[in-house]
Amino acid sequence: MCGIVGVANEKETAAPDIYMCLLEIQPRGKGGAGIVTATGANHHDLRGMGEVKEAVGKKEELKKMPGRIGAGHTRYPNAGADSKENLQPVRDSFHGQEFDICHNGNVVNIHSLRKKYGIPDEETVSDTRTIAEIIRRSTREDFADALVDVARELRGSFSFIVLFNETLYALRDRFGFHPLQIGLRNGDIFIASESCAFTQPQIGATLLRDINPGELVVVKDGRMTSQSWLPQGVKAELRFDIFEFIYFMSPHSVAHGVEVGRAREEMGKRLARLHGAPTDIIVPVPDSGNQATQGYYEEIKRTYPGVRFTPWAFFRPHTVGRTFIDPIAELRAELVKSKLRPRPAVLKGKDVTIADDSEVRGNTMKRAVAMARESGATRVDGRVASDMYLYPDYYGMDTYRYGEDLIARKHNGDVDAIARDCGLDSLGYLPNDLVIDAILAARGPSSPLTKDSFYDGPFTGNYPDGVGDFANTHR
């Protein structure tokens, strides 16, 4: 899970817009960030470890960075070491001319490709650096052909934005696992992982469309063209990562005709119909659980009108972001402890239902339950607006690295055992078919989504493009 951005402005320098876009999609990764712009064959860049503000500096300084076209990246290190060497955009050269590539996803046959091309297979090297190396070795005359050649060899998830010769190339894998979208602002063109990157007020662009699975978009001299990069006989099949709707994307993003926040509210409503029970207060785990909990409350109050929705029974300090994406396990554990602050005056003497969007390791739920009980709650129930996370993710998060730490897997899907481990009096999940039903209920009239449009491997164990080199890891 990373955030990628491309900007081609008609008049203004691109770097400040790239910066603002990256800030908006910062939740997709905080291991490092980078911005690159181009003037002719010259590339200008800023890269650094940590979150966007510390990695690339202040917006005012970026106004001095030349070039009306450029790209940016904020990194979640799911492949390769969390190091300066793996910061993106990754720079390499094609026939002696620089290019920079940004990648969101996880390529599952990267070890096989390194063997094929005689590239050292080092675990500390990101898949993006390997892809750049393969492009550099291409004998093709045209850069687009070299990019397409390597894309046809990749398996797994990959969305690319590449800057070469003052041209942006944006490419999405044939299953469209992760979002990649186009926005317009007068004569300016934006491409980003999420629509919220460019629809924010500071940018003011409008969402034009999603880039299709298997599509290559080229932006040059203010003009945009597109084509399928798939070989003849291979079809694009949309299998959008369902966890994007459950957790990854910001609630104000729109993907494939679905507003994310509304989809989460629909998940909460279905959760209440299935697992609604008497309680005094309903409390979300902030912030990703907020919309699902709102939907849960709206539905459950029909049956239990005395229940209260108490969104601030727990609050999260603004100094703590998403703990799941922190790249260092020890720091992540410490951040989970500091992520939530309880309000004992609200929780004391109450039956409390804690709702969240998902449970992966269970650490946040355990902490929330412990704080509720320490604050004097008389009963604590848990509700989760997605199914049990039983299988590793090979296309998005790096849960293939620690499959046995998945709390549902640890207890072989025994809900009562999971509840006991978390310290809950009861626990209820939303089955995957109802998660899909909720997303479809939030569709706009032009949405292409159907019940078969999703990748849901962590909940079903189904992987549309296989698991490649990871076949023997934690399945």
C-alpha positions in Angstrom: 0.0 0.0 0.0 1.7 3.2 -1.3 0.5 6.5 -2.7 1.5 7.7 -6.1 0.9 11.0 -7.9 1.5 12.4 -11.3 0.9 16.1 -12.3 1.1 17.8 -15.7 0.4 21.5 -15.4 -0.3 23.9 -18.2 1.4 26.9 -16.6 2.4 26.5 -12.9 5.3 24.4 -11.5 4.2 20.9 -10.6 6.1 20.3 -7.3 3.7 22.3 -4.9 0.7 20.4 -6.3 2.5 17.1 -6.0 3.3 17.9 -2.4 -0.3 18.7 -1.5 -1.5 15.6 -3.2 1.0 13.5 -1.3 -0.1 15.0 2.0 -3.7 14.0 1.3 -2.8 10.4 0.6 -0.2 10.2 3.4 -2.2 7.5 5.2 -1.2 5.1 2.4 2.4 5.1 3.6 4.8 6.9 5.9 8.1 5.1 5.4 9.4 7.7 3.0 8.4 10.1 0.3 9.8 11.7 -2.9 9.0 14.3 -5.5 10.6 14.5 -9.0 10.0 17.1 -11.8 11.4 17.5 -15.2 12.6 20.3 -17.5 13.6 18.8 -20.8 16.0 15.8 -20.1 16.9 17.2 -16.6 15.2 15.6 -13.6 15.0 17.5 -10.3 14.2 15.5 -7.1 13.7 15.5 -3.4 13.5 12.3 -1.4 13.7 11.4 2.3 12.7 9.0 5.0 9.5 9.5 7.1 6.3 11.4 6.4 5.9 13.8 3.5 6.7 17.0 5.5 9.9 15.8 6.9 10.9 13.9 3.8 10.7 16.7 1.2 10.4 19.9 3.2 8.0 22.8 3.1 5.6 23.7 0.3 7.1 27.2 0.0 10.5 25.7 -0.8 9.0 23.5 -3.5 8.0 26.5 -5.5 11.6 26.9 -6.5 11.7 23.4 -8.0 11.5 23.8 -11.7 9.2 21.9 -14.1 5.5 21.8 -14.9 5.4 18.0 -15.0 6.4 15.5 -12.3 5.5 12.6 -10.0 5.5 11.8 -6.3 5.4 8.8 -4.0 4.7 8.1 -0.3 6.0 4.7 0.7 4.7 1.7 2.7 7.6 -0.7 2.5 5.8 -4.0 1.8 8.7 -5.2 -0.4 12.4 -4.6 0.3 14.0 -2.9 3.2 12.8 0.4 4.7 15.8 2.3 3.6 17.0 5.4 1.6 18.0 3.1 -1.3 14.4 2.1 -1.8 12.9 5.5 -1.7 10.7 6.4 -4.7 10.4 7.7 -7.3 13.2 5.2 -8.3 15.6 6.7 -10.8 17.3 4.8 -13.6 18.1 5.4 -17.2 16.8 4.3 -20.6 19.3 4.7 -23.5 21.2 7.2 -21.4 18.2 9.3 -20.5 16.8 9.5 -16.9 13.5 8.1 -15.9 11.8 7.9 -12.5 9.2 5.3 -11.6 6.6 5.3 -8.8 4.9 2.0 -7.9 2.0 1.0 -5.7 1.5 -2.8 -5.2 3.4 -6.0 -4.7 4.9 -8.1 -7.6 4.8 -11.7 -6.6 7.2 -13.1 -9.2 10.0 -10.6 -8.6 12.4 -13.3 -7.4 11.9 -15.3 -10.6 12.4 -12.3 -12.7 15.7 -11.5 -11.0 16.9 -15.0 -11.7 15.8 -14.7 -15.3 17.7 -11.4 -15.9 20.7 -12.3 -13.7 19.9 -9.6 -11.1 21.1 -10.4 -7.6 18.1 -11.6 -5.5 18.5 -9.5 -2.4 15.6 -9.3 0.1 16.6 -5.7 0.9 16.0 -4.5 -2.7 12.5 -3.4 -3.5 10.6 -4.9 -6.5 10.4 -1.3 -7.9 14.2 -1.1 -8.2 14.2 -4.5 -10.0 11.5 -3.3 -12.4 13.6 -0.2 -13.2 16.7 -2.3 -13.8 14.8 -4.5 -16.3 13.5 -1.4 -18.2 17.1 0.0 -18.3 18.3 -3.2 -20.0 15.6 -3.1 -22.7 16.7 -3.0 -26.3 13.5 -1.3 -27.4 13.8 2.1 -29.1 10.6 3.5 -27.6 10.2 3.9 -23.8 6.5 3.0 -23.8 7.4 -0.4 -25.5 10.0 -1.1 -22.8 7.5 -0.3 -20.1 4.8 -2.5 -21.6 7.3 -5.4 -22.1 8.1 -5.5 -18.4 4.5 -5.1 -17.4 3.6 -8.2 -19.4 6.1 -10.2 -17.3 4.8 -9.1 -13.9 2.4 -11.0 -11.7 0.6 -9.5 -8.8 -0.5 -5.9 -8.2 1.1 -2.9 -9.8 0.1 0.6 -10.5 2.9 2.7 -12.1 3.4 6.4 -12.7 6.6 7.0 -14.7 8.3 10.3 -15.7 10.5 10.2 -18.9 11.3 12.8 -21.5 8.8 15.3 -20.0 6.1 12.7 -20.4 4.0 10.9 -17.8 3.1 7.2 -18.2 0.4 5.7 -15.9 -0.2 2.0 -16.0 -2.5 -0.3 -14.1 -2.3 -4.1 -13.8 -4.8 -6.2 -15.6 -6.9 -6.9 -12.5 -7.0 -3.3 -11.4 -6.2 -4.4 -7.8 -5.5 -0.9 -6.5 -7.0 2.5 -7.5 -5.5 4.8 -10.1 -7.5 7.8 -11.2 -7.4 10.8 -13.5 -8.4 14.4 -12.5 -8.7 17.6 -14.4 -8.3 21.3 -13.4 -8.7 23.5 -16.5 -5.7 22.5 -18.6 -3.9 20.6 -15.8 -3.9 16.8 -15.6 -3.6 14.8 -12.4 -3.2 11.1 -11.8 -3.2 9.6 -8.3 -3.9 6.6 -6.2 -7.0 8.2 -4.8 -9.4 10.9 -6.1 -9.1 12.8 -2.8 -5.5 13.7 -3.7 -6.7 16.1 -6.4 -10.3 16.9 -5.4 -9.2 18.5 -2.2 -9.9 22.3 -2.0 -6.2 23.2 -2.2 -6.0 21.5 -5.6 -9.6 21.9 -6.9 -9.5 19.3 -9.7 -12.4 17.1 -10.6 -12.4 13.3 -11.0 -12.5 12.4 -14.7 -12.4 8.6 -14.4 -10.6 5.6 -13.1 -7.8 4.2 -15.2 -9.0 0.8 -16.4 -7.3 -2.5 -15.6 -4.8 -3.2 -18.3 -4.7 0.4 -19.5 -1.7 2.6 -20.3 -2.3 6.4 -20.2 0.3 8.7 -21.6 0.4 12.5 -20.9 2.6 14.6 -23.1 2.4 18.3 -24.0 -0.9 18.7 -22.2 -2.5 15.9 -24.2 -3.7 12.5 -22.9 -3.8 9.3 -24.9 -4.5 5.7 -23.8 -4.3 2.2 -25.0 -4.4 -1.4 -23.6 -1.0 -2.8 -22.8 -2.2 -6.4 -22.6 -1.1 -8.9 -25.2 -3.6 -10.2 -27.7 -5.9 -12.8 -26.2 -5.5 -11.6 -22.6 -8.5 -9.9 -21.1 -8.7 -7.3 -18.3 -10.7 -8.5 -15.3 -11.5 -6.0 -12.6 -10.7 -7.5 -9.2 -10.5 -4.4 -7.0 -9.0 -5.0 -3.6 -11.9 -5.0 -1.2 -9.7 -3.9 1.6 -9.4 -0.5 -0.2 -13.0 0.1 0.7 -12.8 -1.4 4.1 -9.7 0.4 5.3 -7.1 1.8 2.9 -8.8 4.6 1.1 -9.9 7.9 2.6 -13.7 8.2 3.2 -14.0 11.1 0.8 -12.4 9.2 -2.1 -14.5 7.8 -4.9 -13.4 4.7 -6.8 -15.3 3.0 -9.6 -18.4 5.0 -8.8 -18.5 4.4 -5.1 -17.9 6.9 -2.3 -15.8 5.1 0.3 -17.4 6.6 3.3 -20.9 5.7 2.2 -19.8 2.1 1.5 -18.5 1.8 5.0 -21.7 3.2 6.5 -23.6 0.5 4.5 -21.2 -2.2 6.0 -22.1 -0.9 9.4 -25.8 -1.1 8.7 -25.5 -4.8 7.7 -23.4 -5.5 10.7 -26.1 -4.1 12.9 -28.8 -6.2 11.2 -26.7 -9.3 11.8 -25.2 -8.7 15.2 -27.2 -5.9 16.8 -27.7 -6.3 20.5 -28.7 -4.1 23.5 -26.0 -1.8 24.7 -25.7 1.6 26.4 -23.1 3.3 24.0 -21.6 2.5 20.7 -18.0 3.6 20.3 -15.8 3.5 17.1 -12.2 2.8 17.0 -11.0 6.1 15.4 -10.5 7.0 12.7 -10.9 4.1 10.2 -13.9 2.7 12.1 -15.9 5.9 12.2 -18.1 5.5 9.1 -18.9 1.9 9.7 -19.8 2.7 13.3 -22.1 5.5 12.2 -23.9 3.1 9.9 -24.1 0.5 12.8 -25.7 3.1 15.0 -28.2 4.4 12.5 -29.5 0.9 12.0 -29.4 -0.4 15.5 -31.3 2.6 17.0 -34.4 1.5 15.0 -34.6 -1.6 17.3 -33.0 -0.1 20.5 -33.8 3.6 20.5 -32.2 4.2 23.8 -28.7 3.4 22.6 -26.2 6.3 22.2 -23.5 6.9 19.6 -20.5 8.2 21.4 -17.8 8.9 18.9 -15.4 10.5 21.4 -15.4 7.8 24.1 -12.0 7.1 22.6 -10.0 9.8 20.8 -6.7 9.7 18.9 -4.0 12.3 19.4 -3.2 14.1 16.2 0.4 13.1 16.7 -0.4 9.5 16.0 -1.4 8.3 12.6 -2.2 4.9 11.3 -0.2 2.4 13.4 -0.7 -0.5 11.0 1.5 1.1 8.3 4.4 1.9 10.6 7.3 -0.1 9.2 9.0 -0.9 12.5 7.3 -3.6 14.6 8.5 -2.4 17.9 7.5 1.2 17.2 4.2 0.0 15.9 3.5 -1.8 19.2 4.3 1.3 21.2 2.1 3.5 18.9 -0.8 1.2 19.4 -0.6 1.9 23.1 -0.6 5.6 22.5 -3.1 5.6 19.6 -6.2 5.7 21.8 -7.1 7.8 24.8 -10.2 6.8 26.8 -12.7 9.1 28.5 -13.5 7.3 31.8 -16.4 9.7 32.5 -18.1 8.5 29.4 -17.3 4.7 29.7 -17.7 4.2 33.5 -20.7 2.0 34.4 -21.8 1.5 30.8 -22.3 -1.5 28.5 -20.0 -0.6 25.6 -20.0 -1.9 22.0 -16.7 -1.1 20.3 -16.9 -1.2 16.5 -14.0 -1.3 14.0 -13.6 -1.7 10.3 -11.4 -4.8 10.5 -9.3 -6.9 12.8 -5.9 -8.1 11.5 -3.6 -8.7 14.4 -6.2 -7.7 17.0 -3.8 -5.3 18.8 -6.0 -2.2 18.6 -9.1 -4.0 19.7 -7.3 -5.5 22.6 -6.0 -2.1 23.7 -9.5 -0.5 23.3 -11.1 -3.3 25.4 -8.5 -3.0 28.1 -9.0 0.8 28.3 -12.8 0.5 28.4 -12.6 -2.0 31.3 -10.0 0.1 33.2 -12.4 3.0 32.8 -15.1 1.1 34.5 -17.2 -0.3 31.6 -19.6 -3.0 32.9 -19.6 -5.0 29.6 -17.6 -4.7 26.4 -18.8 -6.2 23.1 -16.9 -6.0 19.8 -18.3 -5.6 16.3 -16.2 -5.7 13.1 -17.5 -4.4 9.7 -15.6 -7.0 7.7 -15.0 -10.8 7.7 -12.3 -12.7 9.6 -8.9 -11.9 8.2 -7.7 -15.5 7.8 -5.3 -15.4 5.0 -2.2 -13.4 4.1 -2.4 -10.6 1.6 0.1 -10.9 -1.3 -1.1 -7.9 -3.4 -1.5 -5.1 -0.9 -0.3 -5.2 2.7 2.7 -7.3 3.7 0.7 -9.7 6.0 2.3 -12.6 4.1 5.3 -11.9 6.3 3.6 -12.7 9.5 0.6 -15.0 8.7 0.6 -16.7 12.1 0.2 -13.3 13.8 -3.3 -12.8 12.2 -5.6 -13.2 15.1 -8.3 -15.0 13.3 -5.8 -17.5 11.8 -4.2 -17.9 15.2 -7.5 -19.2 16.5 -8.6 -21.1 13.4 -11.6 -18.9 12.8 -13.1 -19.6 16.2 -15.0 -16.4 17.0 -15.4 -17.2 20.7 -11.7 -17.8 21.1 -10.9 -14.5 19.3 -13.3 -12.7 21.6 -11.6 -14.2 24.7 -8.2 -13.3 23.4 -9.4 -9.7 23.0 -11.1 -9.6 26.4 -14.6 -9.2 24.8 -17.9 -10.4 26.1 -19.0 -11.1 22.5 -17.7 -10.5 19.0 -19.4 -10.3 15.6 -18.0 -10.1 12.1 -19.7 -9.1 8.8 -19.4 -11.9 6.3 -17.6 -11.1 3.1 -20.7 -11.5 0.9 -22.4 -8.8 2.9 -19.4 -6.5 2.7 -19.6 -6.8 -1.1 -23.4 -6.2 -0.9 -22.7 -3.0 1.1 -20.3 -1.7 -1.5 -22.7 -2.4 -4.3 -25.5 -0.6 -2.4 -23.3 2.5 -2.5 -22.7 2.4 -6.2 -23.4 5.4 -8.5 -25.3 4.8 -11.8 -22.2 4.5 -13.9 -20.3 2.1 -11.6 -18.9 -1.0 -13.3 -18.7 -3.0 -10.0 -20.5 -6.3 -9.7 -20.3 -9.0 -7.1 -17.4 -10.6 -9.1 -15.4 -7.4 -9.2 -13.4 -7.9 -6.0 -10.1 -9.3 -4.8 -10.8 -10.6 -1.3 -7.9 -13.0 -0.7 -7.4 -12.1 3.0 -10.9 -13.3 3.7 -11.3 -16.1 1.2 -7.8 -17.3 0.3 -8.5 -16.6 -3.4 -5.7 -14.9 -5.4 -6.6 -14.1 -9.0 -3.0 -13.7 -10.2 -1.5 -16.5 -8.1 1.0 -16.1 -5.3 4.1 -16.7 -7.4 7.4 -16.8 -5.4 5.4 -16.7 -2.2 3.7 -20.0 -2.7 5.3 -21.6 0.4 4.8 -18.7 2.8 2.0 -18.8 5.4 -0.8 -20.2 3.3 
